[in-house]
Amino acid sequence: MSITASVGLGGKNTVPDTRLIQAMINPHTAALGIDLLDVDGDCGPLTRGGIKRYQQVFLKMTSPDSKVDPGGKTFLHMASNPAPAGVVVSASRLPIKLKAGDFLQVPVVMDPADGTVQDAYTAFEYEIFDKGARMVGADYAFGVPNEIEVWPNAQVRIGVVLDPGLLAHEQFHYDVGFVVCRALAHQLTIARAPTIGGLVTQLNSLVDLHIKRRVKLIQRRYDIDTHHGANAKYQRIWLDRMTACIANPAANQIGGFWL
């Protein structure tokens, strides 16, 4: 695997090639002492400077040319030196704890999972940023560092007071989004494919598995067990499970359900 033409100072700088080089530099920005590059395919001063710095630090070039050639020394070094340990796809959420101001007040709140009318309903939104791809040996991997951002999509029926019990119940629904996206991030970190198309296929499959299927199973079981928060015993059981799950960054299950 390689780029199709030179990237950098005086290079052809096609968008796909430039994006690949940007994504291959980004795992090493801490060691290079530079800011993360936007993986946008624009070979501007920051990208050319990143190439130059890479050549200075890792290849010990006294006269770096700020250019990556197909099959050249710089590209081969990048391809054989993927992300350092700890440079991964991760997940974050904002806010961490829900408060009344995070809920949109609406006349009627309905849980789409079972069609019941509820006092409140909480789902989550997420975004996986396009950081391009990087090479790991002969395979493509997702560009790192990257972070899946999670935020709430919450509603409360007009006139309902979000007391501590109701907030705690809704918090769990929101936390499911975070822990599932965190598990998804682990899988994206280790995903490999021989082609960009194959990597995109893996992304779509992983999102479908984690976000669409597993989230639905967990949320449904939680609401059945807790009777939408009315069963205090099972509410406490599930909240304790979530506390333990959040505390374990490597968690891949909660209550016997895969994340």
N, C-alpha and C positions, 0 to 999 in steps of 0.2 A: 504494500500500500504506500502511496506517496501522493504528493501534490502534482498537479499537471504542469505547472509553470512556476517560475521564481516568485517569491513573495518578499517584499521589503523594498529597500532603496533601489530604484531602477528596475524593479521586477514587473511582471505582467499584472500581478495583484488581482487575479480573478476573485470574485466574492467567495465562492466555496473554498478555494485554497486559503484565502486570507482568514476566513473563519476557523479553519482547521488549525492554522498556526496560532491564532489568538487563543484558542481553547487549549492548545498544547503548552503554551507559555503560562497560562493562568495558575496551574497547580504550583508553580514555582515562584510566584510573585513575592512571597515572604523572603525567600532566600535571595531573590534578585533586588529586593528593596524598592519595588515599584508598585503602583496601584494596579488593581485588577483591570484588565482590558475589557472593553465592551466587545462581545463576540458579534460584531455587526458587519464584518466583511469589508470594512473601510480601513485600508492600510495607511492611516495617517501618522502623524509624528509620534504618538504614544506607542503605536504598534511597532513602528520602525525602531523606536528607542528601546522597546522591550526585546526585540530581536538582537539589537546591539548589546544590550546588557546581558542577555543569555549567552552570547558568544564570549563576552568578557569573563563572566563568572564561571561558566561550566566548561567552555572550550579553551579558556585561557588565551584567547586571541589578543595579541598586542595591537593589531590593526583590524578590528572587526569591520565587516562590510555591510552590516545591517540588512543582510539578505539571506533568505533560505532558498536553496536550489533543490529541485527534485533529485533525490538520491545523494545529495551532498552531505558533507560532514555535519552541518548543523541539524538538518532534518533527521539524519540517522541517529544522532544523539538524542534528539527529542523523542523519537519513536521508541528508543530503547530505555528511556528514563521517564516512565509515566509518573503519575502523582505520588508524592511522598506519603508515608503513612499519616493518617489523620486528616488528609485533604480529601473530603468526601462530599457527597450530596447529603444534606441534612434537612431538618424541618424546624420551622419556628412558628409561633402564633402571637397575634396581637389583637386584642388584649389577652393576657393569660387568664385572668379571672373575669367572668361576666358581671356586669352591673346593670341596673335598671336602664341606664341610658343607652345600652347596646341593643335594646329591644325596640322594634318598630310597633307602635300601637295601632291595632286594626280592630274593626268591628267583630269579626269572626275569625277564630283560629282553628284550623282543621289539620289533623295529622294525616298527611297523604298516605302513610303506611297502612292505616286501618280505617281511614275515613271518619274517625271520631272527632267531635268538637272538643277542644281542650282550652285551658286557660293560657297556655303558652306553647310555643314550638320552636325548637332550635335545630338548625342544620349548620353546615359550614361551607365556606367557599375556599378555594385554594388556587394557587398559581405555581406552575413549574416553569421556571425561566429557561429560555433557550440559550444555553451557553456553548452551543456547538458540540463538536465531537473531539476526541483526542485518540491517539493511537496507543494501544497497549500490545506490543509485539506486532502481529499481523492483523489484529482485530481493532474495530472501532469501539470506543467506550464513551459514555456521556462526559461532557466537559465538567470539570470541577475546578475550584469549589463552586458549589451551587446550593441553593436552599429553597425548599418548598415552603411557600408562605401560606398560612392558614388564618382565616378570620371568620367571625360568626355571621350567620344569616338567621336572625332571631325575631320572633314576633310575640306579642302579648296582647290579650284581649283588652280592649279599652275598659277601664274600671277595675281591673284585676291588680292586686298588690303583689309585687314580686317579693314575697317573704323569704326568709332564709331557706326554708324547705323547698319551695318551688325553684328558687335560684340554684340550689344544690342539684336538683333533678335535671334542670336544663344544662348546668355546667357539665354533667356527665356526657350529654349528647355532643356538646362542643368538644370535650376532651377526646372523644372517640375520633373526631377528625384529626386531631393532632397526633395521637399515637399511631393511627393507621398511616398517616402521611409520613411519619417517622420510619415506620417499617417499610413503606414504599421507597423512601429515600435510600435505605440500606440496599434494597434490591437494585435500584438504579445505579448505585455506586459500583456494584460488581457485574452489572450487565455487560456482555460483550457480543459482538456480531461481526461477521466478515464484511458487511456492507453497511452504508448509512441507512439504506432502506430496511435492512434487517434490524438495525438498532431502533428505528422508528416503530417497526412492528412490535418489538419487545416493549417499548414504552406504552403503546396503546394496549397491549395485552395486560401489562402490569397495572395500569390505571384501571382497566375494566375489572380485574380481579380484586384489587385492594379497595378502590374508592367506590365502585358500583356494587360489587357483590358482598364483600366482607363487611363493609360498613352497614349495609342493609340488614344483614343477619344479626350483627351485634345490637344495633339499635332496636330491632324488632324484639329480640329476646329480652333485652333490658326493660322495655315497656310492658311486655307480657308479665314478667316476673314481678315488677314493681307496681303493676296496675297504674302506669303513668305517674308513679311517685306516691300513690296512696298506701302501698304496703311498706311500712317503715322497716320491717325486718329485711326484706330483700333490697330495699333502697340502700340500707347500710352495707349489706353484703357486696353489692355492686360498687358502691363508692369506695369500699376498702380495696376491692380488686383494682379499681382505677388508680388509687393512690400507689399501690405496689407497682402497677404497670408503668406509670409515669416515672417512678423512681429508678426504673431499670432501662437504661438507654438501648439495651439489646433485646428488649421484650418483643416477642412475636406472637403472643397469645394473650387473651384476657378471658377469664371464666370458661376456658376450654375452647374458645373461638379464636381462629387465626386472625391476626391483624392484616 
